[in-house]
């Protein structure tokens, strides 16, 4: 009798414990895109960590984002997480990124080295630029930098100028900005006034960050996070300089 009951129990477990033909639904898979940068701004003496997280091409606000173990707990509707604080990063030291989404069991990590401090050496021909003149920007070296770029942005009466952003070719420490940067967007009209000159040294790459005040050039390295899941880099912003464009030739 006992053997008979055991056989019945096995039958129920094998044939009655599951519905015939029922499909098991696999966990839902999502694609992530990460764009992050860590920055030392020598103008403000503040460090910045800014990371944008997209899931299935939509802003994602439920991730846990850390840089060097610091939790980036400020976020907005664009899926950008950030932290601004003094002393977050040290020149020539590694900066680690970690992005984790518990509902998706998703984790990705990346690493960059913070470049060394540097500065603008001089502007040529002078801080006062006349109509039709090009501007040459020369700067000192930044240790561990893999590249440099310059961005010129108009202020006040020149804020509608097209500006310019260029990567230094072959990592030379100089760039020439042509007169087109000082013209109104879409026209040939010269816009006299003040322009801020930004120079950035970067390691691995550099991307837009929360409330960035300058342009990012095209052509910076991409796809260094995970399996082409985004871009991460570190950068130092030199103390800016200002030029004045005047209309007299």
N, C-alpha and C positions, 0 to 999 in steps of 0.2 A: 504493500500500500504506500509506504513511504517513497519507494522508487517511482511509483506511478505519479505521485504528487510532484516530485522533482522534475519529471519529464514534462508535466503540464506547465510548470513554472518556466522551464527553458523555452517551451513553445511560445508562451505569451511574450517573453522577453524578445525573442528573435523575430516573431511574425506579428505580434500584436502591439509591440512597443513603438513601432514607427509606422507612419502612413506610407503605403506603397506608392512609389513614384513621386514623393515629395522632394522638391529641389531645395538644396541648401544655398541661400543667398550669400555670396562672398561679400566681405566688407567693401564699402564704397571707397573708390580710389579718387584722390584729388591731385592736381598738379600745383606746385608752389613756385613762386618767383620771388627771389630775395634781392633787394638792392640796398646795400649798406655801406657806410663810411664812418671812420673815426677821424677826428680833426683836432689839431692844436692850432688855435687862432692866436697869433702873436700880437694882434691888435688889441684884443680884449683880455688876453691871458686866461681865457676860458677854453675848456675842452668840450668837444661835442661828439656825441654818438647818435647816429640817426639811421634807422633801418626801416625800409618799406617792405611789407609782407603782402603778397597777393596770393589768393587761393582760387584756382580756376578763373584767373584773370579778373577777380573781384577783390576789393580791399578786405583784409582779414584782420580782425581786432581781438582774436581769442588766443593768440600765440603767447608763449613765454620767450621773451627776447633778452639775451644777456650779452654784454661785452665786457671781457675781463672779469666776469663774475658779477658785474653791476647790472641789476635789473632795470630795463628801460620801461618804466611804468607810465610814462606820459604817451598818449596816443591820440590820433584824430580819425576822422571818418575816411581818410585816404589810406588807412592801414599803415600809417607811419608811426613808429615808436622812437622816442628820443630822450636824451638826457644831456643837460648842460651843467657843467660843474668844473671848478678849478682842480687841477692835479689828478685828473683821471688817467692820463697817459704820460709816459716818460719817453724822451727821444731815444731812438735806436732800440726800443724794447718791443717785444711781440704784443700784438693786440688780437685777441681771440673773439670770434663771434659764434653764438649758439642760438638757434631758433628751434623751438619745440612746440608742437601742437598735440596735446594729449588725446583729443577725440580722433585724430588721424594716425596716432602712433608715429608721428613724423618728427624726425630730428635731422638737422643739417648743421655743419660746423665749417668755419673758414678761419684763415689766419693771415695777418699782414704785419709788417714791421713799421713802426712809426718813424718817419724820416727825421733827420737831425735839423736843428734850427738853422736858418739862413736869412738873407736879406737882400733887398734891392741895392745894387751897387751904384748905378747912376742911370739917368735918363738923358738921351741925346736927341736933338741938339741942346735942349734946355727944358725946364719945366714950363716955359711959355712956347707954345707951338703956333706958328702962323699958318694961314690958309695954304693948303697944298703941300705942307711939310709932312714927312713921315716921322714916326716916333720910334726910336730904338730903346729897348729896355734891356738892361744888363744886370745880372744878379750873381751872388756868391754861391758856392756849392753847398748842397745838403747831403750829408752822409746817409746812405741806404736809400736815397731816392732813385726810383727807376725811371722817372721822367718829370718834366716840368710843363706847366702851361701858364699863359698870361691872359688875363681878361681885363678889358677896359670898359668902364661903365660911365655914362654921362649922368651928371647931377643937375638939379635946379633947372636953369633954362636949357640945359643940354640933355635933359632926361629922356627926350624922344629920339636921341641919336641912336643909330643902329648898333654902335659899339662893336667889339670884336673879341673873339676868344680863339687862341691858337696854341697848339701843342708845339713844343720845341723839337725840331728835327734833330735826330741823332743825339739827343740830350745836351745840346749846346746850351750855354747859359746866356743866351741872348735871343731876342725876337724883335722883328720890325712890324710895327702897326701902321698900315697905310692910311692915307687921308679919308678913305671911304668910311672909316669907323666914326668919323666926326660929322657925318652927314645925317640929315633926317631920314628915317626909315622910308624907303621907297622913292626918295627924291635925290637930287644933287645939291640940295640946300645945305650949306655949312651951318652948324649949330655952335656958335661960340659959347664958352662957359667952362666950368670945371669938370674934369674927368678923373675918376679914381682908377689907379693902376694896381691890379691884384696879380700877385705871382704865387703859384702853388707848386710845391714839390710833393710828389705822390709815390707810394709804394703799392705795387700790384694794380691799382686803378683808383679812380675817384668818381663819385656819383653825386647827383643833386642831394642836398640834405635839407632838413627843416629850416625854413626862412633863410635860405642861401641868398647872399646879396650880390652875386655876380653870375656871369654866364659860364656854362661848361662847354668846352669844345667837342665837336664830333671826333670820333676816331680813337677814344681812350679804350684800353683793353676791356673785354667783356667775358662773361661766362666762366668765372673762376670759382664759383660756389657749387659744390656737389657735382652732379652730372649735368652741367650747363643749366643749373637752377637759379642763376643770378650772378651778381657781381658784388665784390667786397674789396675795399681798399682803405688805405690810411694816407693822410696828407697833412702837411704843415702849410699854413698861410703866412707869408712874410708880412711884415709891417708895410702897409700900403703907402703909396706916394700919390700926389695929386698934380696934374698938369692943367694949364689953362690954355684953351684954344682961342685965339683972337682972329678977327676977320681980316686985319691988315696984312698985306703981303710984304 
